[in-house]
């Protein structure tokens, strides 16, 4: 079964498929492109205490080309999950200091749940290094690199591991 369809720029950068200009134009016409907004506006449901941080992170993502209006809810969910994770972390720490194992175990489970939510939103938004690396389109090979046997060996090994 084939994998998900990849953007035209990525397929061209990998150099495994060569498109005619017509094929490339048709393929690009089928791709979805969403224009980035002029500024990052928080969703209505997000509490006022999160708005400043939402705008700050949203602006960084917008300038990096990783933010559109479609991402508003995910960024809001990230901020809420992170706040709840921090709150549950404080409560779990307090229970541990009080030597209340049962309460510490309960708050640690809650803390873990919010941490997973927070991390999942961060991955989707490109807020972690690994998720940003997956979003980067590799550079096309430079002239002469395609004839370099050492580079071909390295690229072949990377493809076999993928």
BELRANOR-V15612 format. One line per field, one symbol per residue. psi: psi as a letter, one per 30 degrees, with the letter a starting at -180 (. if undefined). A space follows every 10 residues. Layout:
BEGIN
psi=???
END
This chain:
BEGIN
psi=klalklkeee eeefgfkkkl eeeeeeeeff kkkkkklelj kllefkleff eeeeeeeeee eeffggklff geeeeeeeee eeeeeeefee eeeeeeefhj eeeeeeeeee eeeeeeeeee eeeefgflee eeeffkklkk klkfeffjee eeeeeeeeee f.
END
